[in-house]
Amino acid sequence: MVDTAAYLSRIGYSGPTEPNAETLRGLHRAHLYSVPFENLDIGLHRKIECTERAALHKIVERKRGGFCYEMNGAFSALLRSLGFEVTLLSARVAREDGTLGPEFDHLTLRVDLDEPWLADVGFGDSFIDALRLNPDVEQAQGRRQFRLVEQDGLWHMQRADSNQPWKLEYAFRLIPRRLEEFAAMCEYHQTSPESSFTRKRICTLARPDGRITLTENRLILTAGGEKTEAKVDSAEEWATELKTNFNIVL
């Protein structure tokens, strides 16, 4: 059961709540500005359960962040509590060599209003506003462009930074899924040495002017297209940066 008021307070959202495109954009943006994408429990060997209840407890009550299964699992519950029609979709994340990862590698969301939308608050540094789920339409967001390309029922979500070529982020089909179908891959990403999430810690949060990211030994700030990095030398300094910038204490 979603405590809608508590969730809206968690993301600092006080705008309209009617299920329409304006509300979806506002909620999507507020979530990305308030709830960090992070995998910190994995390094601490704390099991992440692939359930709505666990995700809502962690994000709303404990005021933590999470990765895709948690973030989009919780966000879909919030949207449904407000009257949105939401469908969970399985996405395959693009590897560096251009091939695609396995099914259920990523959880993304279809939201149906007068037209369909792609919502995703769990992919880290990606689109801030939900995307219209229409093929071959370039959608500008700041210094970036996004588009969805459909080929034989497979949709490709692509991104282009300033003066750069299009890059595939992930691919998905419009097949409705249940959250429990993602449980095996959620477990994989917590335990497999092949998963990037077991190899490095990350906590990252979008900001209106850019992004702030804490990695194993770096604090990275992006503002106005400019990036600065500072070395984080000790566990104590790392914990301080985590508390100061993300309000998280482990």
C-alpha beads as a LAMMPS data file, in Angstrom:
LAMMPS data file: protein, C-alpha beads

250 atoms
249 bonds

1 atom types
1 bond types

-500.0 500.0 xlo xhi
-500.0 500.0 ylo yhi
-500.0 500.0 zlo zhi

Masses

1 110.0

Atoms # bond

1 1 1 0.000 0.000 0.000
2 1 1 1.425 3.367 -1.034
3 1 1 1.409 6.274 1.403
4 1 1 0.979 8.767 -1.424
5 1 1 1.328 11.873 0.728
6 1 1 4.558 10.601 2.285
7 1 1 5.955 9.704 -1.134
8 1 1 5.147 13.139 -2.571
9 1 1 6.784 14.728 0.466
10 1 1 9.854 12.524 -0.023
11 1 1 10.352 13.875 -3.549
12 1 1 9.404 17.443 -2.624
13 1 1 6.449 17.514 -4.994
14 1 1 3.494 19.800 -4.288
15 1 1 2.094 20.310 -7.797
16 1 1 -1.054 18.955 -9.433
17 1 1 -1.755 15.234 -9.100
18 1 1 -4.298 14.622 -11.849
19 1 1 -3.087 11.795 -14.111
20 1 1 -1.969 13.803 -17.140
21 1 1 1.249 14.610 -18.993
22 1 1 1.997 17.733 -16.948
23 1 1 1.803 15.790 -13.689
24 1 1 3.905 12.937 -15.074
25 1 1 6.645 15.345 -16.119
26 1 1 6.584 17.065 -12.732
27 1 1 6.713 13.834 -10.753
28 1 1 9.438 12.365 -12.969
29 1 1 11.651 15.406 -12.591
30 1 1 11.019 15.730 -8.845
31 1 1 11.931 12.077 -8.301
32 1 1 15.222 12.373 -10.170
33 1 1 16.147 15.535 -8.262
34 1 1 15.369 13.979 -4.866
35 1 1 16.091 10.227 -4.897
36 1 1 19.640 9.168 -5.795
37 1 1 20.482 6.261 -8.040
38 1 1 22.716 4.160 -5.779
39 1 1 23.890 0.596 -5.203
40 1 1 25.410 0.995 -1.755
41 1 1 23.599 -1.916 -0.113
42 1 1 25.272 -4.328 -2.521
43 1 1 28.750 -3.509 -1.251
44 1 1 27.491 -3.956 2.307
45 1 1 26.016 -7.378 1.401
46 1 1 22.536 -6.245 2.357
47 1 1 19.994 -8.149 0.278
48 1 1 17.777 -6.040 -1.977
49 1 1 14.324 -7.560 -2.336
50 1 1 12.580 -7.158 -5.678
51 1 1 9.190 -6.150 -4.237
52 1 1 7.152 -2.949 -4.166
53 1 1 6.901 -3.084 -0.403
54 1 1 10.663 -3.256 0.096
55 1 1 11.314 -0.492 -2.445
56 1 1 8.725 1.836 -0.931
57 1 1 10.075 1.244 2.564
58 1 1 13.642 1.979 1.503
59 1 1 12.921 5.048 -0.633
60 1 1 10.046 6.692 1.247
61 1 1 10.548 5.693 4.871
62 1 1 14.319 5.241 5.029
63 1 1 14.916 8.086 2.552
64 1 1 17.445 6.118 0.548
65 1 1 17.830 5.653 -3.185
66 1 1 18.250 2.465 -5.160
67 1 1 18.783 0.930 -8.576
68 1 1 16.277 0.317 -11.340
69 1 1 14.154 -2.446 -9.813
70 1 1 13.708 -0.380 -6.644
71 1 1 13.377 3.059 -8.216
72 1 1 10.982 2.206 -11.023
73 1 1 9.195 -0.389 -8.898
74 1 1 8.397 2.272 -6.311
75 1 1 7.680 5.007 -8.866
76 1 1 5.188 2.783 -10.694
77 1 1 3.363 2.234 -7.398
78 1 1 3.204 5.996 -6.817
79 1 1 1.859 6.627 -10.304
80 1 1 -0.832 3.962 -9.941
81 1 1 -1.897 5.422 -6.605
82 1 1 -2.561 8.698 -8.452
83 1 1 -4.616 7.030 -11.179
84 1 1 -1.998 6.545 -13.917
85 1 1 -2.043 3.457 -16.122
86 1 1 1.461 1.974 -15.831
87 1 1 3.041 -1.064 -17.484
88 1 1 6.361 -2.570 -16.402
89 1 1 8.699 -3.309 -19.299
90 1 1 11.855 -5.399 -19.497
91 1 1 14.827 -3.637 -21.094
92 1 1 18.182 -4.961 -22.279
93 1 1 21.045 -2.555 -21.569
94 1 1 23.547 -1.822 -24.351
95 1 1 27.094 -3.006 -23.742
96 1 1 30.200 -1.115 -24.830
97 1 1 30.539 -3.351 -27.902
98 1 1 26.976 -2.551 -29.001
99 1 1 25.460 -5.898 -28.046
100 1 1 22.532 -6.101 -25.646
101 1 1 22.449 -7.525 -22.144
102 1 1 19.951 -10.205 -21.076
103 1 1 16.203 -9.833 -20.690
104 1 1 15.149 -8.199 -17.379
105 1 1 18.545 -6.460 -17.182
106 1 1 16.694 -3.195 -16.612
107 1 1 13.174 -2.210 -15.572
108 1 1 11.537 0.717 -17.363
109 1 1 7.942 1.978 -17.488
110 1 1 5.247 2.662 -20.059
111 1 1 2.638 5.206 -18.972
112 1 1 -0.531 5.478 -21.055
113 1 1 -2.322 8.822 -21.214
114 1 1 -3.779 10.401 -24.359
115 1 1 -0.566 9.089 -25.877
116 1 1 1.992 6.591 -24.505
117 1 1 5.070 7.747 -22.576
118 1 1 8.338 6.155 -21.477
119 1 1 9.149 6.910 -17.844
120 1 1 12.386 5.878 -16.147
121 1 1 13.744 7.201 -12.848
122 1 1 16.163 4.289 -12.432
123 1 1 18.759 4.508 -15.187
124 1 1 21.125 7.013 -13.639
125 1 1 22.386 9.757 -15.941
126 1 1 19.682 9.736 -18.609
127 1 1 16.516 11.630 -19.540
128 1 1 15.060 13.962 -16.902
129 1 1 11.584 14.300 -18.391
130 1 1 9.505 11.327 -19.492
131 1 1 9.727 10.680 -23.238
132 1 1 6.855 10.443 -25.663
133 1 1 6.732 6.817 -26.754
134 1 1 6.667 7.695 -30.447
135 1 1 9.190 6.404 -32.992
136 1 1 11.822 8.606 -34.654
137 1 1 10.903 11.802 -32.793
138 1 1 13.913 13.723 -31.487
139 1 1 13.182 15.062 -28.014
140 1 1 15.554 17.730 -26.729
141 1 1 16.408 17.999 -23.034
142 1 1 19.053 20.598 -22.288
143 1 1 22.263 19.751 -24.130
144 1 1 20.992 16.280 -25.025
145 1 1 18.660 14.754 -27.558
146 1 1 16.745 11.525 -27.072
147 1 1 14.811 9.416 -29.544
148 1 1 13.079 6.066 -29.718
149 1 1 13.651 3.921 -32.791
150 1 1 11.408 0.898 -33.404
151 1 1 12.542 -2.112 -35.456
152 1 1 10.363 -5.230 -35.697
153 1 1 8.783 -4.597 -32.303
154 1 1 12.099 -3.818 -30.562
155 1 1 12.351 -0.232 -29.346
156 1 1 15.781 1.390 -29.035
157 1 1 16.197 4.258 -26.577
158 1 1 19.019 6.422 -27.921
159 1 1 20.826 9.490 -26.615
160 1 1 22.990 12.105 -28.333
161 1 1 25.064 14.587 -26.348
162 1 1 26.087 17.911 -27.862
163 1 1 27.694 17.385 -31.294
164 1 1 28.025 13.638 -30.653
165 1 1 26.553 10.685 -32.582
166 1 1 23.539 8.763 -31.372
167 1 1 24.292 6.132 -28.719
168 1 1 22.053 3.216 -27.785
169 1 1 21.183 3.177 -24.062
170 1 1 18.844 0.193 -23.942
171 1 1 16.245 -1.720 -25.959
172 1 1 12.835 -3.051 -24.957
173 1 1 9.621 -4.604 -26.223
174 1 1 6.127 -3.498 -25.229
175 1 1 5.371 -6.748 -23.396
176 1 1 3.725 -6.238 -19.977
177 1 1 5.794 -7.675 -17.128
178 1 1 5.364 -8.314 -13.397
179 1 1 7.900 -7.119 -10.840
180 1 1 8.616 -10.666 -9.655
181 1 1 9.861 -11.519 -13.159
182 1 1 12.853 -9.245 -12.503
183 1 1 13.843 -11.017 -9.257
184 1 1 16.463 -13.322 -10.790
185 1 1 18.310 -10.465 -12.511
186 1 1 18.002 -8.352 -9.369
187 1 1 19.766 -11.173 -7.519
188 1 1 22.369 -11.472 -10.299
189 1 1 23.283 -7.797 -10.096
190 1 1 23.771 -8.121 -6.341
191 1 1 25.952 -11.237 -6.406
192 1 1 27.666 -11.836 -9.752
193 1 1 31.280 -10.684 -10.185
194 1 1 30.288 -9.971 -13.806
195 1 1 27.837 -7.261 -12.727
196 1 1 29.113 -3.684 -12.632
197 1 1 27.149 -3.170 -9.421
198 1 1 29.325 -5.636 -7.470
199 1 1 32.540 -4.051 -8.727
200 1 1 32.061 -0.439 -7.711
201 1 1 29.955 1.772 -5.487
202 1 1 28.044 4.687 -6.935
203 1 1 25.609 7.299 -5.666
204 1 1 24.417 9.902 -8.164
205 1 1 21.714 12.553 -8.188
206 1 1 20.463 14.846 -10.930
207 1 1 20.383 18.588 -10.267
208 1 1 18.649 21.340 -12.219
209 1 1 22.039 22.508 -13.519
210 1 1 23.704 19.104 -13.866
211 1 1 24.555 16.179 -11.601
212 1 1 26.544 15.161 -8.528
213 1 1 28.136 11.719 -8.301
214 1 1 30.107 9.932 -5.591
215 1 1 32.149 6.919 -6.716
216 1 1 34.722 4.813 -4.870
217 1 1 37.238 7.641 -4.617
218 1 1 35.855 10.623 -6.534
219 1 1 33.249 13.319 -6.075
220 1 1 32.176 14.479 -9.531
221 1 1 30.196 17.660 -10.120
222 1 1 28.674 18.612 -13.463
223 1 1 27.150 22.069 -13.864
224 1 1 26.393 23.990 -17.037
225 1 1 28.149 21.346 -19.101
226 1 1 31.384 21.672 -17.120
227 1 1 32.732 18.796 -15.041
228 1 1 34.950 18.995 -11.958
229 1 1 36.336 16.132 -9.895
230 1 1 37.746 15.958 -6.384
231 1 1 39.564 12.991 -4.891
232 1 1 38.028 11.395 -1.814
233 1 1 40.955 10.033 0.166
234 1 1 39.502 8.262 3.201
235 1 1 36.489 6.303 4.404
236 1 1 35.664 9.124 6.778
237 1 1 35.715 11.722 3.998
238 1 1 33.628 9.435 1.789
239 1 1 30.987 9.053 4.519
240 1 1 30.946 12.816 5.024
241 1 1 30.395 13.486 1.314
242 1 1 27.610 10.888 1.263
243 1 1 25.843 12.571 4.175
244 1 1 26.424 16.132 2.968
245 1 1 25.401 15.655 -0.660
246 1 1 22.837 12.826 -0.491
247 1 1 21.677 12.823 3.133
248 1 1 22.561 9.140 3.448
249 1 1 24.209 7.571 6.486
250 1 1 25.155 3.898 6.187

Bonds

1 1 1 2
2 1 2 3
3 1 3 4
4 1 4 5
5 1 5 6
6 1 6 7
7 1 7 8
8 1 8 9
9 1 9 10
10 1 10 11
11 1 11 12
12 1 12 13
13 1 13 14
14 1 14 15
15 1 15 16
16 1 16 17
17 1 17 18
18 1 18 19
19 1 19 20
20 1 20 21
21 1 21 22
22 1 22 23
23 1 23 24
24 1 24 25
25 1 25 26
26 1 26 27
27 1 27 28
28 1 28 29
29 1 29 30
30 1 30 31
31 1 31 32
32 1 32 33
33 1 33 34
34 1 34 35
35 1 35 36
36 1 36 37
37 1 37 38
38 1 38 39
39 1 39 40
40 1 40 41
41 1 41 42
42 1 42 43
43 1 43 44
44 1 44 45
45 1 45 46
46 1 46 47
47 1 47 48
48 1 48 49
49 1 49 50
50 1 50 51
51 1 51 52
52 1 52 53
53 1 53 54
54 1 54 55
55 1 55 56
56 1 56 57
57 1 57 58
58 1 58 59
59 1 59 60
60 1 60 61
61 1 61 62
62 1 62 63
63 1 63 64
64 1 64 65
65 1 65 66
66 1 66 67
67 1 67 68
68 1 68 69
69 1 69 70
70 1 70 71
71 1 71 72
72 1 72 73
73 1 73 74
74 1 74 75
75 1 75 76
76 1 76 77
77 1 77 78
78 1 78 79
79 1 79 80
80 1 80 81
81 1 81 82
82 1 82 83
83 1 83 84
84 1 84 85
85 1 85 86
86 1 86 87
87 1 87 88
88 1 88 89
89 1 89 90
90 1 90 91
91 1 91 92
92 1 92 93
93 1 93 94
94 1 94 95
95 1 95 96
96 1 96 97
97 1 97 98
98 1 98 99
99 1 99 100
100 1 100 101
101 1 101 102
102 1 102 103
103 1 103 104
104 1 104 105
105 1 105 106
106 1 106 107
107 1 107 108
108 1 108 109
109 1 109 110
110 1 110 111
111 1 111 112
112 1 112 113
113 1 113 114
114 1 114 115
115 1 115 116
116 1 116 117
117 1 117 118
118 1 118 119
119 1 119 120
120 1 120 121
121 1 121 122
122 1 122 123
123 1 123 124
124 1 124 125
125 1 125 126
126 1 126 127
127 1 127 128
128 1 128 129
129 1 129 130
130 1 130 131
131 1 131 132
132 1 132 133
133 1 133 134
134 1 134 135
135 1 135 136
136 1 136 137
137 1 137 138
138 1 138 139
139 1 139 140
140 1 140 141
141 1 141 142
142 1 142 143
143 1 143 144
144 1 144 145
145 1 145 146
146 1 146 147
147 1 147 148
148 1 148 149
149 1 149 150
150 1 150 151
151 1 151 152
152 1 152 153
153 1 153 154
154 1 154 155
155 1 155 156
156 1 156 157
157 1 157 158
158 1 158 159
159 1 159 160
160 1 160 161
161 1 161 162
162 1 162 163
163 1 163 164
164 1 164 165
165 1 165 166
166 1 166 167
167 1 167 168
168 1 168 169
169 1 169 170
170 1 170 171
171 1 171 172
172 1 172 173
173 1 173 174
174 1 174 175
175 1 175 176
176 1 176 177
177 1 177 178
178 1 178 179
179 1 179 180
180 1 180 181
181 1 181 182
182 1 182 183
183 1 183 184
184 1 184 185
185 1 185 186
186 1 186 187
187 1 187 188
188 1 188 189
189 1 189 190
190 1 190 191
191 1 191 192
192 1 192 193
193 1 193 194
194 1 194 195
195 1 195 196
196 1 196 197
197 1 197 198
198 1 198 199
199 1 199 200
200 1 200 201
201 1 201 202
202 1 202 203
203 1 203 204
204 1 204 205
205 1 205 206
206 1 206 207
207 1 207 208
208 1 208 209
209 1 209 210
210 1 210 211
211 1 211 212
212 1 212 213
213 1 213 214
214 1 214 215
215 1 215 216
216 1 216 217
217 1 217 218
218 1 218 219
219 1 219 220
220 1 220 221
221 1 221 222
222 1 222 223
223 1 223 224
224 1 224 225
225 1 225 226
226 1 226 227
227 1 227 228
228 1 228 229
229 1 229 230
230 1 230 231
231 1 231 232
232 1 232 233
233 1 233 234
234 1 234 235
235 1 235 236
236 1 236 237
237 1 237 238
238 1 238 239
239 1 239 240
240 1 240 241
241 1 241 242
242 1 242 243
243 1 243 244
244 1 244 245
245 1 245 246
246 1 246 247
247 1 247 248
248 1 248 249
249 1 249 250
